[in-house]
Amino acid sequence: MEDRIREFEKFNETLREKYKKIDKSNIKADLSKVGELYQARKLNVEDLAAYKENSIAAVDGSVNSFGGDEPNVISLLSACYLPDLKRERLTKSKILSPLAGSYENPKDELARLEVLVAIEGLEKFKSHALFMDGGFIRFLTNAEDDFHDLVQVANKNKCLVVGIIEDMKSKVVAESLGLDAYDREIVFGALDYGQALILNSKHRKNTEVGTAYLRSALSPQPIAIDYNVSDEKRIREALDLIFTMTPESGRGIPYIIDMVDKYARITDRELEAFIKTYIDEDLRRIYLDQARKKRWM
């Protein structure tokens, strides 16, 4: 036990030394070199009235897999469009398995499924704003044509679409300041409650995508927000809306993202139930059975 404690203490000291190298004394001045500092505001009832008719929607997706080693594995993908808190949600599902002859990367294919359900949801519900869980680069990488179709549908309906990123992995700000670090290390505790950093165009990860960081909760760790450059004039509107819809005691994510996550998530128990109900027993035993799962087979 003592050796494990020593290892954790050493690791903690390593992280402490790493963080000490980031000079936070003039951080606001440094951040203003890479973007605009904007103080978001909580929208009042009159402000929110503009969103009531067409609603604020959210999209999220989930993947869960069952089986042994490839090819004896099945992955169930689910993407959900939550139009608001009153109307019925829209879902799209897909099964991937080498047993079916082809097997795309489930996480890559999920990005496409999320974009497709977003398009279908916008066309059906005419949402005023749409929050997507995750950054836009993932969608552009794995579903570029479909994502461009989504942007066209959103622009036609004057819908503001943004990507909400809780666990940022970018280095844009750090590299612009000449630091060997990730942006989350730089902006941690650097922004005031409700304050945002809207990155300059030259610091964009993609010419089609703009990014902002927002401390939307009391937690010192901001979130990242991706937006289409066609919506550049509306980014402050988006920041105000996200700030308004985020509990101050939470982790910075708008509550509607947490809600759609619950609807999109596929639990182990649910996946096993689908397999047990809809896959014949002999086929299960031949193709998907494994020792640790025999308790329910």
N, C-alpha and C positions, 0 to 999 in steps of 0.2 A: 504493500500500500504506500509506503513512504516514497518509493521510487516513482510511483505515479504522481504523487503530490509534487515532487521535485520537478518532474517534467512539465506539469501544468504551470508551476511557478516560473520556470524558465521561459515557457511559451508566452506567458503573460508579460514578462519583462521584455521579450523580443517585440511584442506588439506595442508596448509602451515606448520603447526606443524609436520604433518606426513612426509612431504618431508624433513624437517630440520634434521630428524633422520638419513638420508642417507648421510654418509660422502663422499663427492666427491673429497676431497683433494688429495687422493692417488688412484683415481679410476683406472687409467691405470695400475698401479702395481697390483691392486686387480684383474682386469680383466685378466691379463696375467697368473694368477694362475689357471684359469678355461678354458683357451683356448689360441689359437695363434692369435695375432693381425696381420692382413694382410692388406696392402695398395693396394686396387684394382686400376686398370688403365683403362683409356679410350682406347679402341681398335681403331687402325687406319684402313684405307681402305684395306691395305694389310692383316691385321689380320682378318677382316670381310669377306674377299674373300672366306675363307674356309666354311663359312655358306651360301653363296649365292646359291649354287647348290641345296642343300636339304632344305634350309629355316629354320627359327626359328618360331615355332608354339606356340599357347596358347590355354588353355581350361578353360572354366568357365561354371557355371550353375546357374539357377534361378528357384524359386518357387513362384507361386502366387495362391491364393485361392479365391473362391467365394461361397456365400451361407450363410446360417444361422448357427445354432448350429448343431453339429453332430447328426444324420448322413447326414443331408441335406447340404453337402458341397462338393465341387469339387476342387481338386488341380491340376494345370497344371505344369509339370516339363519340363525344357528345358536345354539341355547341348549342348555346341557349341565348335567345333574344328576349330580354325582359322589357316590355314597352313602358311600363310604369307599375304602380302598386295596385292597379285595379283590373286591368285587362289580362286575358290569358296569355301566357308566354308562348314563344315559338321555339321549337327545338328541331335540330337535325342530327341524325346519328349515322355512323358508318362502322362496319367491321373490316378490319385488316388482318390478314393471316397468310403466311407462306403456303398454308394448306389450300388456299383458294387460288394459287397460281402466281400471285404477285404480292409483294409486301413493301409498300412505301414506308418511309420513316414515319411512325405514328405522330410524333410531335410536329413534323413538317406538314403532314397532311391535315393535322388539326387546325393549323393556321388558315389553310384554305377553307375548311369547313366553317370556321368562325366568320370569315369574310362573306361566304355565301349566305349564312344565316343573317348576317348584318344587312346584306342587300335585300333579301326577302323581307326582313323585318321593316326596313325603311319604306319599302314600296307598299307594304300593307298598313303600317301604323302611322306613317308620315311624321315621325318623331322630330322634335325641334332640336334636340341635342342627343348625341350618342357617345357614351363612354365605353371604350373597348379595353379589356384587361390585357395589358402588355403594350410593348412598343411597336411602332409601325415598320421598323426595319425587318422584323420577323415576317410580317405580311408581305412586304415587297420582295423579300428573298424567296419565299415559298409559294406565293400566290400573286405575282406581280400584275398579271392581266386582270384577275378578279378584283384586286385592290383598286386598280384604276377605274374599273366599273363602279365600285363602291363610291369612290370620290365623285364620279359623275352623277350618280344617283343622289348623293348627299348635296351636291351643289344645286341640282335641279330642285330639290325640296328645301333648300336653304337650311339644311341641317348641319349643325356644328359637330364634327367628329373629332374626338381626341383619344389618345392612348394613355392609359394610366399605368405607370411603372413603379412598383413598390421597391423592388430590389435593383437599383441602378448599377450597371456594370461599366459605364462609360468612363473615358479618361480625357474627355474634351477639355474641361476646365483645368484639370491638373497639368496636362501637356502644354496648354497655352500659358500657364504660369511657370513652366519649366520644372515641374515637380514629378517625381516618380511615385505616383499614387493614383488611386481611383477617385472619381468625383465625389463619391459618398464620403470619403475621408475629408475632402476639402469643405464641403457644404454642411457637414455635420455641426450643428450648433452655430453656424455662421449667419443664418437668416433669422429674422424676428418672426414671431407668430404671425402668419398670414402674409409674410413677405415672399416674393418670387424673384427669381433671376431668369430673365428671358434672354437666351443666348443670341449673340449677333449672328447674322447670316453666314459669315465666314467660318463659324464654328459648327455648322450643321453637319451631321453625319451623312446626310443625303440631300441633294439639291431639292428634293420634293418635300422634305420633312424638317420642320422646325422643332426646337426643344426648349422647355422651360423647367426650372426646378421650383417647387413650392413647398414651404413649410405650412401645411394645411392643418396640422394639429399641434398640441403643446409639445409633443415629442420632438426632440432636437433633430431627428433625421427627416429631411425633406423627401418628397416623392418627385419623380420626373414625369413630365407630360409631353407627349409628341402631338404635333398638329400638322395638318396639311398647309403648305405655303399659300394655297388659295384662301385659307382662313386666317392669314396673318393679321388682318385688321381686327379679328374677333378674338385674339388670344387673351386679351384682358377680360373679356366677357367670360371666356372659358375658365380662367383662373378664379374669378369672382364666384362662378357657379360651383366649381369644385370645392372651394373654401367654404361656401355656404352649406354644401351637402356632406361635409365631413365632420364627424363628432370631434370636439376639441380634445377629448380624452382618449381618442383612438390612436391608430398607428399611421394616420394620414390618408386613408383610403375612403372615398365617398361610400356612404352606406349602401347605395344601390349596387356597387361592385361586389360587396360582401353578399348581398342577397342573390345576385345572379350566379355567384360562385356556388352557392348551396344547391341551386337548381341544376347547374351543369355537372356537378361532381358525381362521379360514379363510384360507389363504395364497393369493397370486395364482396360484401354480402349480396348486393344487388347484382353484380356481374355473375356470381356463382348461381344465383337464383335464375337468371336468364338462361344460362348454359344448361342448368339442370332441367329447366322447363321445356326449352325449345330445341335442344340437341339430343338426338336419340341416345339411349344409354350405351348401346354397343359402340356407337361412333365416339362417344365421350371416352370410353375406356380404351379404344384403339388409338385415338389421336390426341387426347387432351389429359388423360389420367396421369397422375403422379402420386407417389406414396404419401406425401404430406397432405394431399387433398382428398384422400379416400374417405375421410370422415364424413364428407357430405355426398360423395358419389353413391 
